[in-house]
Amino acid sequence: MSQVIAEMSMSLDGYITGPNHSARLPLGKGGERLHEWIYELTSGRELHGLAGGEFNQDAELIAESNRRTGAVILGRTMFDHGHPFWGDTPPFHMPVFILTHEARPAEIKNGGTTYTFVTDGIERALEHAKAAAGSKDVKIAGGANVIQQYIGAGLLDELLITLVPILLGNGQKLFEHIHSPNIEFVRTAVIESPNVTHLRFRLFHHTNA
Amino acid sequence: MSQVIAEMSMSLDGYITGPNHSARLPLGKGGERLHEWIYELTSGRELHGLAGGEFNQDAELIAESNRRTGAVILGRTMFDHGHPFWGDTPPFHMPVFILTHEARPAEIKNGGTTYTFVTDGIERALEHAKAAAGSKDVKIAGGANVIQQYIGAGLLDELLITLVPILLGNGQKLFEHIHSPNIEFVRTAVIESPNVTHLRFRLFHHTNA
């Protein structure tokens, strides 16, 4: 059954960016260290043509996520940051729904990516994305505030936290502004990578806990 | 070789107490949920006489920690909170060193526990504790501010974080007030318990990273 999922890399002290994050420095000071495991994976794959032993489970994790996902939801800020880099052949290769307050015509890009701008809220965006994804999952790709809104509204089914063993000291926290006390997290998988620990949780929302 | 270790239960959002923690409510609102895995373990052990399958790895983790530990260091606040409950036969059964600003005579309790009050700082307390522990480990039992001081001073060798899948929203954070940017955490073990995930890290302190 189609699931609504999110995946975030978080420091040991709970941050998904370093301090002083801004439009110019979206990951904040030192925040790029949260994503080094992906770069190491990429370079490992390039170097070893996917045969590089210890990289396989990270590669499989990413491959599985790509296989499962049929549509993506993005916040407007993340879209604005990413758009110049993604260019005419964005890396999504599937329908992307962007939460925004300004109506804007849809765009069809190369390689299967479409951008649809949704102005009537997170639930409506999810309806669009589910319709587009069919039996596949809908991935809430970020930013953090968008993921927090979906968690708080009880709409997120699964959260993969990649716990990166660093301290950032300050920055944007994954878990804040979530105004729902009745969320239950049930760990469904732990994947030990060389440097990081992936923890998969299923979320249950109790309306009267 | 003797190690300096600490063990803390932390919520997914990084807290080791709930909000509004105080002398009267040391775990804060909801903070007792951080330690339910221990109560469940205890009841499991009582019910099943240690044969209770899924409880065995938690029981083994605690048993191993007890076997390895030869001395304990406590902050004064934690001591003041615990002392009335621990009584004449405290649960330590080994030398305990209490960090305090007020000199006070040592106390010898039943069952092998001694209380020694150390007024000349965390390094001196560690010297005392290491001498008492011999080849065994020294456990920094808390509170959080004491563990933070040992981490910041580069004196902690190993940290076991028990990640509890709850959000507390506010409270005392495990990682704050640590004024050392050059700590490297290397994960050495992951232990999946039914409800919590134990993550063991070795700490390396780089003086010129």
Interface residues (C-beta under 8 A of the other chain):
Chain A: L12 D13 G14 I161 L163 P165 I166 L167 G169 K173 L174 F175 E176 I178 P181 I183 E184 F185 V186 R187 V190 E192 N195 T197 L199 F201
Chain B: L12 D13 G14 I161 L163 P165 I166 L167 G169 K173 L174 F175 E176 I178 P181 I183 F185 V186 R187 V190 E192 N195 T197 L199 F201
